[in-house]
């Protein structure tokens, strides 16, 4: 929940113009961290649900524009514009 609160914060949303100008495409991959558990019982669930199971990995794969696409300027490359975000 903290991650979603962060990305929806007003100050982050205000900087999103730089992200949008910078990237041709953003691919987000989210995976759950799942521990390996060995169980001898067919009826026992090997990964019981817990309030502590909140960890995840997030990977962003980005394709930057050669020139950032702002409405008012064209002097910034995509990677530099993303760094402003």
C-alpha positions in Angstrom: 0.0 0.0 0.0 2.9 2.4 0.7 4.1 2.1 -2.9 0.6 3.0 -4.3 0.4 5.9 -1.8 3.7 7.2 -3.0 3.0 7.1 -6.7 -0.4 8.8 -6.2 1.1 11.6 -4.0 0.5 15.1 -5.5 4.2 16.0 -5.7 4.9 12.8 -7.7 1.9 13.3 -10.0 3.1 16.9 -10.6 6.5 15.5 -11.9 4.8 12.9 -14.1 4.9 15.3 -17.1 8.7 14.5 -17.3 8.0 10.8 -17.2 5.4 11.1 -20.0 7.7 13.3 -22.1 10.7 11.0 -21.6 9.4 7.5 -22.4 8.1 5.9 -25.6 7.1 2.9 -23.5 7.2 1.8 -19.9 6.8 -1.9 -19.1 6.3 -2.7 -15.4 6.8 -6.3 -14.1 5.7 -7.1 -10.6 6.4 -10.4 -9.0 5.6 -11.7 -5.5 8.5 -13.0 -3.5 7.5 -16.6 -2.8 9.6 -18.8 -0.4 10.2 -22.4 -1.3 8.4 -24.6 1.3 8.6 -28.4 1.4 5.5 -30.1 2.7 4.8 -33.8 3.1 1.1 -33.3 3.6 -1.2 -33.0 0.5 -3.8 -31.2 2.5 -1.5 -28.7 4.1 -1.1 -25.5 2.1 2.6 -24.8 1.6 2.2 -21.0 1.5 -0.4 -19.9 4.1 -1.7 -16.3 3.7 -0.2 -13.9 6.2 -0.3 -10.1 6.9 3.4 -10.2 6.7 3.4 -11.3 3.0 3.7 -7.8 1.5 7.1 -7.9 -0.2 7.3 -7.8 -4.0 9.8 -7.1 -6.7 9.1 -4.3 -9.2 11.0 -4.0 -12.4 10.6 -1.1 -14.9 11.9 -1.6 -18.5 11.9 1.7 -20.3 12.3 2.8 -23.9 13.4 6.5 -23.8 12.7 8.9 -26.6 15.7 10.4 -28.4 14.1 13.9 -27.7 11.6 14.4 -24.9 8.2 15.4 -26.1 7.2 18.4 -24.1 4.6 20.8 -25.5 6.8 23.8 -24.9 10.4 22.6 -25.3 12.5 20.2 -27.4 16.0 20.6 -26.1 16.0 17.6 -23.7 16.7 14.0 -24.4 14.4 11.4 -23.0 16.7 10.0 -20.3 17.5 13.5 -19.0 13.8 14.3 -18.9 13.1 11.1 -16.9 15.8 12.1 -14.4 13.7 15.2 -13.6 10.8 12.9 -12.7 
